[in-house]
Amino acid sequence: MTPPPFAPVRTQRAAAGFVTAISAGLLAVACPAAAQQREPWQIITPPQASLVLARDGSMIGEIGRERRVSVALSSLPPYVGQAFVAVEDQRFYQHDGVDVVGIAGALKDNFLGERRGASTITQQLVGNMHPDIIDRSDRGLGRKVREQQAAREMERHYSKQQILEAYLNQIDFGHGWSGIEIAARHYFGKPAARLTLAEAATLAAVPKGPAVFDPLRNPDRVRTRRNVVLRLMAEQRYISAVAARAAQSTPLRLAPNRGMSAPAQNFVNVVRVQATRAGIPVMNGGYRLYTTLDPDLQNAAAAAIETEAAAFEARPGYRHPTRASYRTGTPGYLQGVAVAIDPSNGDVRALVGGRDYEDSQFDRAVDGERQPGSAFKPIVYAAALNHSLTPLTIVQDTAVSFRLANGTYYRPQNSDHRFMGAMTLRDALARSRNVVAVQLAVEMGMDSVIALARRMGISSPIAPGPASAIGASAVQPLDIVAAFTTFANLGTPVEPRFIQRIEDSRGRTVHSAPVVALAPAMDARVAFVVREMMRDVVERGTATSVRRFVPAAVPVAGKTGTTNDNTDNWFIGLTPDIVAGVWFGFDRPTPISGAAGGILAAPAWGRMVATLYRSGGPGQLWTAPPGVISGLVERGTDQLASDLTAPDRRYVEYFVEGTEPEVLRLDPWRVFTSGPIQ
């Protein structure tokens, strides 16, 4: 930054002698011995933040002891520094650190009753950078002398460009945001290098009083002062009058969400923990953490959770605390969680740990454990198919009783307290019949079911009792959503990934997180057939509400989950592009009258996932692996369709090769299904 070529240069040598005399006379009042341990004129590197960036490079958070990221003056448009010089220190390029002309004017104005200061940019920097030595809240003459002395010394050791750069990186812009880079990102959602003239003048208006000239709270007041800054820039010939008028007419447009591309503080917290565990000192600042978060999907997830929760709270007869009525303390209102994972690489593209981070910082998605209810059943059905059962296997939905190890009896019930008799496994899953799932788990052995859940990535303890077959053992939401990537990837789960890479201040990659595929958890054919069975949950079963939002051309499979008394409400589903889960409930488990996974969680899931398909269908379609046999069957029976079967009762069923009906096994003209599954 250099002064404009036509700026007048005024010498201040005569007046400087007066100030020097005052300084000499007050030398005894100089800083105490303790303050001499560090020189107040030195430019030091202030504490920095590490930036957390979404997959598109937009900012979603900061990590560090102070919220500041220093940038080079040379990287900024010239008018950024000029705006601050024009309003804060118009003789910056002429004085030696102390503006004697400004001091004389301030003395005159103060004598006439108009109080104002005359601190130069250099003096401000000295005080702001070394507050333990130069206390700028001290209005005494001794502090002024120490500050002037340090400012002159700073000017002898550093260039004007170095001083202005340090100043721009040091300034307080309110809200705990320090320096031009962080201020630009929070107020305008962009790096300081991309600030417009009007935006630069707006930021130059703030330091005079960050609380008074707060763009978020006092936009009209800030706009007025911004226009003063622009006028001063024109008067001092940094910009033309035409450019000033054009910028003055520009509306003040601030970035939403305080410059963050998505509200994702729970996600940022996970990133901080993982980076620290990887040995990267991100709390010291200076790093850029490139993450897997998709801002559009994250915003959609947060909005979907809030929309469905608020709508449910507004229902007639709702008797629980609501978010709208919350004031302070522990929030007792209905909470929600959403997690979305890219099954191809494990990238966590959205994570919502609660409805409002300001009200509660507890991350229910990562640190919470809740009963999954019927959302656990696909694991049971996968174990059953692994034992050679098929979607056409007939099971009995009837009253059963199991003697437990303690001598008591467990008698599972369905949510509607009815029994439907004989039905196929496909129909039992679509209608979420509890009794059938428990019978299957007992027949297969709960040890087999638990072992499969472990291979799929669920690490929470699962009790060996039959009730665990219908989700009685609590799990971490992130874990069970990740487990469903097993069905998306035809048997192989992936580990959730939050960080792609971390770069240091020089742009060097110091850490990268590889894609981690776990060992295969189940036969690819079993995973495919269970996934096809779960499609009926959406098309004909308990999650039809998903189709209000997700186009019919997009294949969707999933499972609702509702625990006893509707305490926990789930939907975990997948498309060819995403695996996602939604949970609703209270932090203190409480029955929710009228709630169910299909009523509360499934619509929120649909709202969130619909974002991926606004511009078209899925990026790919599901394809059957080798060894899957298909046949046309009659719905609701274990029979193949015939010429007499009504068209609306015909559908294509899938079997692991070797378990298909005998007729298909003997048919030399059967068609091997290996194409896209619509």
KEKOLKE-717594 format. One record per residue (C-alpha): residue in three letters; x, y, z. Coordinates in steps of 0.5 Angstrom, whole numbers, padded with zeros to 4 digits, always signed. Example, Ala and Ser with C-alpha at 12.3 -4.5 7.8 and 13.67 -1.06 7.14 Angstrom:
2
ALA+0025-0009+0016 SER+0027-0002+0014 
This chain:
678
MET+0000+0000+0000 THR+0003+0007-0002 PRO+0000+0014-0001 PRO-0004+0016-0007 PRO+0001+0020-0012 PHE-0002+0027-0012 ALA-0003+0027-0004 PRO+0000+0033-0001 VAL+0006+0032+0004 ARG+0006+0036+0010 THR+0012+0036+0015 GLN+0011+0036+0022 ARG+0018+0037+0025 ALA+0017+0044+0028 ALA+0011+0041+0032 ALA+0015+0035+0033 GLY+0020+0038+0038 PHE+0014+0041+0042 VAL+0012+0033+0043 THR+0019+0031+0044 ALA+0020+0036+0050 ILE+0013+0033+0053 SER+0016+0026+0052 ALA+0022+0028+0056 GLY+0019+0031+0061 LEU+0015+0025+0063 LEU+0020+0020+0062 ALA+0020+0018+0069 VAL+0012+0016+0069 ALA+0014+0011+0063 CYS+0012+0004+0064 PRO+0014+0000+0070 ALA+0020-0005+0070 ALA+0015-0011+0069 ALA+0013-0008+0062 GLN+0020-0007+0060 GLN+0021-0015+0059 ARG+0017-0014+0052 GLU+0018-0008+0047 PRO+0012-0005+0046 TRP+0014-0003+0039 GLN+0015-0010+0036 ILE+0010-0013+0031 ILE+0008-0020+0033 THR+0004-0025+0030 PRO-0003-0025+0034 PRO-0006-0032+0036 GLN-0010-0035+0029 ALA-0015-0039+0028 SER-0016-0045+0023 LEU-0021-0045+0018 VAL-0026-0050+0017 LEU-0028-0051+0010 ALA-0034-0055+0007 ARG-0033-0059+0001 ASP-0034-0053-0004 GLY-0029-0049+0000 SER-0034-0044+0004 MET-0033-0043+0011 ILE-0037-0047+0016 GLY-0033-0045+0022 GLU-0027-0043+0026 ILE-0022-0047+0031 GLY-0017-0043+0035 ARG-0016-0039+0042 GLU-0018-0033+0038 ARG-0022-0032+0031 ARG-0017-0029+0027 VAL-0013-0031+0020 SER-0008-0026+0018 VAL-0007-0024+0011 ALA-0002-0021+0007 LEU-0003-0013+0005 SER-0001-0015-0002 SER-0007-0020-0003 LEU-0012-0014-0002 PRO-0015-0009-0007 PRO-0012-0003-0006 TYR-0018+0001-0003 VAL-0019-0004+0003 GLY-0013-0001+0006 GLN-0014+0006+0004 ALA-0021+0006+0007 PHE-0018+0005+0014 VAL-0013+0010+0013 ALA-0018+0015+0010 VAL-0022+0015+0016 GLU-0018+0013+0022 ASP-0011+0017+0020 GLN-0011+0021+0014 ARG-0004+0023+0015 PHE-0001+0016+0016 TYR+0004+0017+0010 GLN+0006+0023+0013 HIS+0007+0022+0020 ASP+0013+0019+0024 GLY+0008+0015+0028 VAL+0005+0021+0032 ASP+0000+0026+0028 VAL+0002+0032+0031 VAL-0003+0036+0027 GLY-0008+0032+0029 ILE-0006+0032+0036 ALA-0006+0040+0036 GLY-0013+0039+0032 ALA-0016+0035+0038 LEU-0013+0039+0043 LYS-0017+0045+0040 ASP-0023+0041+0039 ASN-0023+0038+0046 PHE-0022+0046+0049 LEU-0028+0048+0045 GLY-0032+0042+0048 GLU-0032+0037+0042 ARG-0028+0031+0045 ARG-0024+0027+0040 GLY-0018+0023+0040 ALA-0012+0024+0035 SER-0009+0017+0036 THR-0005+0014+0029 ILE-0006+0008+0026 THR+0001+0006+0029 GLN-0001+0008+0036 GLN-0008+0004+0036 LEU-0003-0002+0033 VAL+0001-0001+0039 GLY-0004-0001+0044 ASN-0008-0007+0041 MET-0002-0011+0040 HIS+0001-0010+0047 PRO-0005-0009+0051 ASP-0001-0011+0057 ILE+0004-0006+0056 ILE+0000+0000+0053 ASP-0007+0000+0056 ARG-0011+0004+0052 SER-0017+0005+0057 ASP-0012+0009+0061 ARG-0014+0016+0059 GLY-0008+0019+0063 LEU-0002+0023+0060 GLY+0003+0017+0062 ARG+0000+0012+0058 LYS+0000+0017+0052 VAL+0007+0018+0052 ARG+0009+0011+0052 GLU+0004+0010+0047 GLN+0007+0015+0042 GLN+0014+0013+0044 ALA+0013+0006+0042 ALA+0009+0008+0036 ARG+0015+0012+0033 GLU+0020+0007+0035 MET+0015+0002+0031 GLU+0016+0007+0025 ARG+0023+0006+0025 HIS+0023-0001+0025 TYR+0018-0003+0020 SER+0015+0000+0014 LYS+0008+0003+0013 GLN+0006-0003+0009 GLN+0008-0007+0015 ILE+0005-0003+0020 LEU-0002-0002+0016 GLU-0002-0010+0015 ALA-0001-0011+0022 TYR-0006-0006+0024 LEU-0012-0009+0019 ASN-0010-0016+0022 GLN-0011-0014+0029 ILE-0017-0010+0029 ASP-0023-0012+0033 PHE-0029-0012+0029 GLY-0034-0014+0034 HIS-0037-0021+0036 GLY-0030-0024+0038 TRP-0028-0023+0030 SER-0021-0020+0030 GLY-0018-0018+0023 ILE-0020-0016+0016 GLU-0020-0023+0014 ILE-0025-0026+0019 ALA-0029-0020+0019 ALA-0030-0020+0011 ARG-0032-0028+0012 HIS-0037-0027+0017 TYR-0040-0020+0015 PHE-0040-0022+0007 GLY-0039-0029+0007 LYS-0032-0028+0003 PRO-0025-0027+0003 ALA-0022-0020+0004 ALA-0019-0021-0002 ARG-0026-0021-0006 LEU-0029-0015-0002 THR-0032-0009-0006 LEU-0031-0002-0005 ALA-0037-0001-0001 GLU-0036-0007+0003 ALA-0029-0005+0005 ALA-0032+0002+0007 THR-0037-0002+0011 LEU-0031-0005+0015 ALA-0027+0001+0016 ALA-0033+0004+0019 VAL-0034-0001+0025 PRO-0027+0000+0029 LYS-0029+0006+0031 GLY-0034+0003+0036 PRO-0036-0005+0034 ALA-0042-0005+0039 VAL-0044+0002+0036 PHE-0043+0001+0029 ASP-0045-0007+0029 PRO-0047-0008+0022 LEU-0052-0014+0024 ARG-0055-0010+0030 ASN-0055-0003+0027 PRO-0055-0003+0019 ASP-0057+0004+0018 ARG-0052+0007+0023 VAL-0047+0003+0019 ARG-0049+0005+0012 THR-0049+0012+0014 ARG-0042+0012+0017 ARG-0040+0008+0011 ASN-0042+0013+0006 VAL-0038+0018+0011 VAL-0032+0013+0009 LEU-0033+0014+0002 ARG-0033+0021+0002 LEU-0027+0022+0006 MET-0024+0017+0001 ALA-0026+0021-0005 GLU-0024+0028-0001 GLN-0017+0025+0000 ARG-0017+0022-0008 TYR-0016+0015-0006 ILE-0022+0014-0011 SER-0026+0018-0016 ALA-0032+0022-0014 VAL-0036+0018-0019 ALA-0034+0011-0015 ALA-0036+0014-0008 ARG-0043+0016-0011 ALA-0044+0009-0014 ALA-0041+0005-0008 GLN-0046+0010-0003 SER-0052+0008-0007 THR-0050+0000-0006 PRO-0055-0003-0001 LEU-0052-0006+0005 ARG-0052-0014+0004 LEU-0049-0018+0009 ALA-0048-0025+0009 PRO-0054-0030+0012 ASN-0052-0034+0018 ARG-0046-0030+0020 GLY-0042-0032+0014 MET-0043-0039+0015 SER-0045-0043+0009 ALA-0049-0047+0013 PRO-0050-0048+0021 ALA-0046-0054+0023 GLN-0042-0053+0029 ASN-0043-0060+0032 PHE-0040-0062+0025 VAL-0034-0057+0027 ASN-0033-0060+0034 VAL-0032-0067+0031 VAL-0027-0064+0026 ARG-0023-0061+0031 VAL-0023-0067+0036 GLN-0021-0072+0030 ALA-0016-0067+0027 THR-0013-0066+0035 ARG-0013-0074+0035 ALA-0009-0074+0029 GLY-0003-0070+0032 ILE-0005-0063+0028 PRO-0005-0057+0033 VAL-0011-0054+0030 MET-0012-0050+0036 ASN-0006-0046+0035 GLY-0009-0043+0029 GLY-0006-0043+0022 TYR-0009-0049+0018 ARG-0015-0050+0013 LEU-0019-0056+0014 TYR-0022-0058+0008 THR-0028-0063+0010 THR-0034-0067+0007 LEU-0040-0063+0009 ASP-0045-0061+0003 PRO-0047-0054+0005 ASP-0054-0055+0001 LEU-0055-0061+0004 GLN-0053-0059+0011 ASN-0058-0053+0010 ALA-0064-0058+0008 ALA-0062-0062+0014 ALA-0063-0057+0019 ALA-0069-0054+0016 ALA-0072-0061+0015 ILE-0071-0062+0022 GLU-0074-0056+0025 THR-0080-0056+0020 GLU-0083-0062+0022 ALA-0081-0061+0029 ALA-0085-0054+0029 ALA-0091-0057+0025 PHE-0091-0063+0030 GLU-0091-0058+0036 ALA-0097-0054+0033 ARG-0101-0060+0033 PRO-0108-0059+0037 GLY-0107-0063+0044 TYR-0099-0063+0044 ARG-0098-0062+0051 HIS-0090-0062+0051 PRO-0085-0056+0052 THR-0084-0053+0045 ARG-0078-0049+0042 ALA-0082-0043+0041 SER-0084-0043+0049 TYR-0077-0044+0051 ARG-0073-0038+0054 THR-0067-0041+0058 GLY-0064-0047+0062 THR-0064-0054+0059 PRO-0068-0054+0053 GLY-0074-0059+0054 TYR-0077-0059+0047 LEU-0077-0064+0042 GLN-0070-0065+0039 GLY-0068-0068+0032 VAL-0062-0071+0029 ALA-0060-0072+0022 VAL-0054-0075+0019 ALA-0053-0076+0011 ILE-0047-0080+0009 ASP-0044-0081+0001 PRO-0044-0089+0001 SER-0039-0089-0004 ASN-0033-0086+0000 GLY-0036-0085+0007 ASP-0036-0078+0007 VAL-0041-0075+0012 ARG-0045-0069+0008 ALA-0049-0067+0013 LEU-0050-0068+0021 VAL-0055-0064+0025 GLY-0054-0066+0033 GLY-0060-0062+0035 ARG-0065-0056+0033 ASP-0061-0050+0036 TYR-0054-0050+0038 GLU-0054-0044+0042 ASP-0060-0047+0046 SER-0056-0054+0047 GLN-0049-0056+0045 PHE-0050-0063+0046 ASP-0049-0067+0040 ARG-0054-0072+0039 ALA-0052-0075+0033 VAL-0045-0077+0035 ASP-0045-0077+0043 GLY-0052-0079+0044 GLU-0055-0086+0044 ARG-0062-0088+0043 GLN-0066-0094+0042 PRO-0067-0095+0034 GLY-0074-0099+0035 SER-0076-0102+0028 ALA-0070-0099+0024 PHE-0066-0105+0027 LYS-0070-0110+0023 PRO-0066-0110+0017 ILE-0060-0113+0020 VAL-0065-0118+0023 TYR-0068-0120+0016 ALA-0061-0120+0013 ALA-0059-0125+0018 ALA-0065-0129+0016 LEU-0063-0129+0009 ASN-0056-0131+0010 HIS-0059-0137+0013 SER-0063-0139+0006 LEU-0070-0136+0008 THR-0073-0132+0002 PRO-0077-0126+0001 LEU-0083-0131+0000 THR-0082-0135+0006 ILE-0088-0135+0010 VAL-0088-0133+0017 GLN-0093-0133+0023 ASP-0095-0126+0026 THR-0098-0129+0032 ALA-0098-0129+0039 VAL-0091-0132+0042 SER-0088-0132+0048 PHE-0080-0133+0050 ARG-0078-0135+0057 LEU-0072-0131+0059 ALA-0066-0133+0063 ASN-0068-0130+0069 GLY-0075-0134+0069 THR-0079-0129+0066 TYR-0083-0129+0060 TYR-0082-0124+0054 ARG-0089-0123+0050 PRO-0087-0118+0044 GLN-0093-0114+0041 ASN-0094-0110+0035 SER-0095-0103+0035 ASP-0103-0104+0033 HIS-0104-0109+0038 ARG-0106-0114+0033 PHE-0104-0120+0029 MET-0104-0121+0022 GLY-0103-0129+0021 ALA-0099-0132+0016 MET-0095-0127+0011 THR-0089-0127+0007 LEU-0082-0124+0010 ARG-0083-0118+0005 ASP-0090-0116+0007 ALA-0087-0117+0015 LEU-0082-0112+0014 ALA-0086-0107+0010 ARG-0091-0107+0015 SER-0086-0107+0021 ARG-0089-0113+0025 ASN-0085-0114+0031 VAL-0087-0121+0033 VAL-0084-0123+0026 ALA-0077-0120+0027 VAL-0077-0123+0034 GLN-0078-0130+0032 LEU-0073-0129+0026 ALA-0068-0127+0031 VAL-0069-0133+0036 GLU-0069-0138+0030 MET-0063-0135+0027 GLY-0060-0134+0034 MET-0059-0127+0037 ASP-0051-0128+0037 SER-0051-0129+0029 VAL-0055-0122+0029 ILE-0051-0118+0034 ALA-0045-0121+0030 LEU-0047-0118+0024 ALA-0049-0112+0027 ARG-0042-0111+0029 ARG-0039-0113+0022 MET-0044-0107+0020 GLY-0040-0102+0024 ILE-0045-0102+0030 SER-0040-0101+0036 SER-0045-0100+0042 PRO-0047-0106+0046 ILE-0053-0110+0044 ALA-0056-0114+0049 PRO-0057-0122+0047 GLY-0065-0122+0049 PRO-0070-0122+0044 ALA-0072-0115+0045 SER-0066-0113+0041 ALA-0069-0116+0035 ILE-0074-0110+0035 GLY-0069-0104+0037 ALA-0069-0105+0045 SER-0061-0104+0045 ALA-0059-0096+0045 VAL-0054-0094+0039 GLN-0051-0088+0037 PRO-0055-0085+0031 LEU-0048-0084+0027 ASP-0047-0091+0027 ILE-0053-0094+0025 VAL-0054-0089+0019 ALA-0047-0091+0017 ALA-0049-0099+0018 PHE-0054-0098+0013 THR-0048-0096+0008 THR-0047-0104+0008 PHE-0054-0105+0004 ALA-0052-0099-0001 ASN-0045-0102-0002 LEU-0048-0109-0003 GLY-0045-0112+0003 THR-0039-0107+0005 PRO-0040-0102+0010 VAL-0035-0095+0010 GLU-0033-0091+0016 PRO-0036-0084+0016 ARG-0031-0079+0014 PHE-0031-0072+0016 ILE-0024-0069+0014 GLN-0021-0070+0007 ARG-0015-0066+0008 ILE-0011-0061+0013 GLU-0007-0056+0010 ASP-0002-0051+0014 SER-0001-0044+0013 ARG+0004-0045+0007 GLY-0002-0049+0003 ARG+0002-0056+0005 THR-0002-0062+0006 VAL+0000-0064+0013 HIS-0006-0069+0014 SER-0010-0073+0009 ALA-0016-0078+0011 PRO-0017-0084+0007 VAL-0023-0087+0005 VAL-0024-0093+0009 ALA-0028-0099+0007 LEU-0029-0104+0013 ALA-0029-0112+0011 PRO-0035-0114+0008 ALA-0041-0115+0013 MET-0045-0120+0009 ASP-0046-0123+0002 ALA-0047-0118-0004 ARG-0053-0122-0006 VAL-0057-0122+0001 ALA-0055-0114+0001 PHE-0059-0113-0005 VAL-0065-0117-0004 VAL-0066-0114+0003 ARG-0065-0107+0000 GLU-0070-0109-0005 MET-0075-0111+0001 MET-0074-0104+0004 ARG-0076-0101-0002 ASP-0083-0104+0000 VAL-0083-0100+0006 VAL-0083-0093+0002 GLU-0088-0095-0003 ARG-0093-0099+0000 GLY-0091-0099+0008 THR-0090-0095+0014 ALA-0085-0089+0010 THR-0090-0088+0004 SER-0089-0080+0006 VAL-0082-0080+0003 ARG-0086-0080-0003 ARG-0089-0073-0002 PHE-0082-0070-0003 VAL-0077-0075-0007 PRO-0079-0076-0014 ALA-0082-0083-0016 ALA-0076-0084-0021 VAL-0071-0084-0015 PRO-0070-0091-0012 VAL-0071-0091-0005 ALA-0071-0096+0001 GLY-0071-0096+0008 LYS-0074-0097+0015 THR-0078-0093+0020 GLY-0077-0094+0027 THR-0082-0093+0033 THR-0080-0095+0040 ASN-0085-0097+0046 ASP-0090-0091+0047 ASN-0087-0087+0041 THR-0081-0085+0045 ASP-0076-0085+0039 ASN-0078-0084+0032 TRP-0073-0086+0026 PHE-0073-0087+0019 ILE-0066-0089+0016 GLY-0066-0090+0008 LEU-0062-0090+0002 THR-0062-0088-0005 PRO-0057-0089-0010 ASP-0053-0083-0008 ILE-0054-0082-0001 VAL-0055-0086+0006 ALA-0059-0082+0011 GLY-0062-0082+0018 VAL-0067-0078+0022 TRP-0069-0079+0029 PHE-0074-0075+0033 GLY-0075-0075+0041 PHE-0074-0072+0048 ASP-0067-0072+0051 ARG-0070-0075+0057 PRO-0074-0080+0054 THR-0081-0079+0054 PRO-0087-0082+0050 ILE-0090-0077+0044 SER-0097-0078+0043 GLY-0099-0079+0036 ALA-0092-0080+0033 ALA-0089-0085+0029 GLY-0083-0086+0025 GLY-0087-0085+0019 ILE-0091-0079+0021 LEU-0085-0075+0024 ALA-0078-0078+0021 ALA-0080-0080+0014 PRO-0082-0073+0012 ALA-0076-0070+0015 TRP-0072-0075+0011 GLY-0076-0074+0005 ARG-0075-0066+0005 MET-0067-0067+0006 VAL-0066-0072+0001 ALA-0070-0068-0004 THR-0065-0063-0004 LEU-0061-0068-0008 TYR-0066-0069-0014 ARG-0068-0062-0015 SER-0065-0062-0022 GLY-0066-0069-0024 GLY-0066-0076-0022 PRO-0060-0080-0019 GLY-0053-0080-0021 GLN-0054-0088-0022 LEU-0059-0094-0021 TRP-0058-0100-0017 THR-0056-0106-0021 ALA-0056-0113-0018 PRO-0050-0117-0017 PRO-0048-0124-0020 GLY-0052-0129-0017 VAL-0059-0126-0016 ILE-0065-0129-0019 SER-0071-0126-0021 GLY-0078-0128-0022 LEU-0085-0125-0023 VAL-0089-0127-0017 GLU-0096-0126-0014 ARG-0096-0121-0008 GLY-0098-0123-0001 THR-0097-0130-0003 ASP-0091-0135-0004 GLN-0093-0137-0011 LEU-0091-0135-0018 ALA-0095-0131-0022 SER-0100-0134-0027 ASP-0104-0132-0033 LEU-0110-0131-0028 THR-0106-0126-0023 ALA-0109-0119-0023 PRO-0104-0114-0026 ASP-0104-0110-0020 ARG-0102-0116-0016 ARG-0096-0118-0020 TYR-0089-0116-0018 VAL-0082-0118-0019 GLU-0078-0121-0013 TYR-0071-0123-0012 PHE-0067-0129-0009 VAL-0060-0131-0007 GLU-0059-0136-0013 GLY-0060-0143-0010 THR-0066-0141-0006 GLU-0071-0139-0011 PRO-0077-0143-0012 GLU-0076-0150-0016 VAL-0080-0147-0022 LEU-0075-0142-0023 ARG-0069-0146-0022 LEU-0072-0151-0027 ASP-0073-0146-0032 PRO-0068-0146-0037 TRP-0071-0139-0040 ARG-0070-0135-0033 VAL-0067-0128-0034 PHE-0061-0127-0030 THR-0063-0120-0027 SER-0056-0116-0028 GLY-0059-0109-0031 PRO-0061-0103-0027 ILE-0067-0103-0022 GLN-0072-0098-0023 
